[in-house]
Amino acid sequence: MPRASFPRWSAMPSSRPARPRSIRARRTSPRRIRQPRSVCRTRRPSRGNTSLRKEASATARAISPRSTTSSMAKTPSEGFVRGRRFLHPKLGFTFQAPDNFTLDNTAQAVIGVRDGGSQAMRFDVVRVPAEQSLGDYLNSGWMEGVEKASTEDITINGFPAASATAKGDQWQFKVYALRFGSDVYRFIFAARQKSTESERNARETVNSFRRLTLDEIQAARPLRIKVITVQPGDTVESLSHRMAGVDHPAERFRVLNGLDRNAQVKVRDRVKVVAD
């Protein structure tokens, strides 16, 4: 898949970073699990396994407002991704990305990319003074091209929020700011062409933001790497589909185990899978 080119925007220099504890995310797909580090960071993937890496890295570089977001520590006690869902048990919230989106945690944000690269999203946290309205924040200059007339104060599942649209040369944006406790979270959606689908994707994702229940908080935990022995009848497809909470399981299984596109596993091989 050719490398996608994603939008850039500039942040207002005077924006202060949020507290480092405010949102800390751990990627729980194989490419960011700490063990085994050699597979995640040093092994060269085959050509057939590069599309997810290219989309994620391109988006991470492109959708990056400067100096307004907190760092996300990579500890299992913090937030993590499960398929299209992001959960943060410590802070007590969750949201779900649209169908056909792949979520990826970066050092500064949770990034989502639609298959094909025609849409992207970013979720991050900023510090906004309590006395400043969210509508005023959206129009404060941290993002270029915001249409002030489009700014609207709204409520999302009981939380105060505001939305606005913005236009760039090649991308259309829908931006939301939502106040949760003492922090403000941003959803930034980008589409090459505004459509009913892109508008629905943005709206449904933001509306999925909610508090976690006590049961969900207690049950939430990151994924882990497990090493198993290949048994008679096992294939890449059968083994990869045992991996719970992982999108594109066959491709991620190949990346995790350094397998080429057409390579197959053999009986008694030791392979890595993602497990609860």
PEDA-V19786 format. One record per backbone hydrogen bond with DSSP energy under -1.0 kcal/mol. CO is the residue of the C=O (numbers start at 1). NH is the residue of the N-H. Records with the same first field share a line. If there is no record, write none. Layout:
BEGIN
CO = NH, NH
END
This chain:
BEGIN
12 = 15
19 = 22
24 = 79
29 = 32
36 = 40
37 = 41
38 = 42, 43
46 = 49
47 = 50
50 = 54
51 = 55
52 = 56
53 = 57
54 = 58
55 = 59
56 = 60
57 = 61
58 = 62
59 = 63
62 = 64
73 = 75
75 = 78
79 = 26
80 = 87
82 = 85
84 = 97
85 = 82
86 = 95
87 = 80
88 = 92, 93
92 = 212
93 = 88
94 = 210
95 = 86
98 = 101
100 = 115
102 = 113
104 = 111
107 = 72
109 = 106
110 = 123
111 = 104
112 = 121
113 = 102
114 = 117
118 = 192
119 = 114
120 = 190
121 = 112
122 = 188
123 = 110
124 = 186
126 = 184
129 = 132
133 = 137
134 = 138
135 = 139
137 = 140
145 = 167
147 = 150
148 = 151
152 = 163
154 = 161
156 = 159
159 = 156
160 = 179
161 = 154
162 = 177
163 = 152
164 = 175
165 = 147
166 = 173
171 = 168
172 = 191
173 = 166
174 = 189
175 = 164
176 = 187
177 = 162
178 = 185
180 = 183
183 = 180
184 = 126
185 = 178
186 = 124
187 = 176
188 = 122
189 = 174
190 = 120
191 = 172
195 = 199
196 = 200
197 = 201
198 = 202
199 = 203
200 = 204
201 = 205
202 = 206
203 = 207
206 = 209
210 = 94
213 = 217
214 = 218
215 = 219
216 = 220
224 = 275
226 = 273
228 = 271
230 = 268
231 = 234
235 = 239
236 = 240
237 = 241
239 = 242
240 = 243
245 = 83
248 = 252
249 = 253
250 = 254
251 = 255
252 = 256
253 = 257
254 = 259
266 = 269
269 = 230
271 = 228
273 = 226
275 = 224
END
